[in-house]
Amino acid sequence: MLLEGERIVTDILHSGPPPERVVLEERRFERSDTVLQLCERSGVPVSRATVRMMAKITETRHPQGVA
């Protein structure tokens, strides 16, 4: 199952069973990103994706860069 959006991914990282992987858009690696920090603390693998890649894997019309 693919979950999209910063809020749901953050909620899962805080309280749910850890996801197998989180995909973040490249721009999120350029700044201090809450989701990236939570993944690092939780030991959740993170994959980088371009804007084009995120558009292909998500169903959201305007992806937030987190899946």
Buried (B, 14 or more C-beta within 10 A) or exposed (E): EEBBBBEBBBEBBEEEEBBEEBBBBEEBEEEEBEBBEBBEEEEBEBEEBEEEBBBEEBEEEEBBBBB
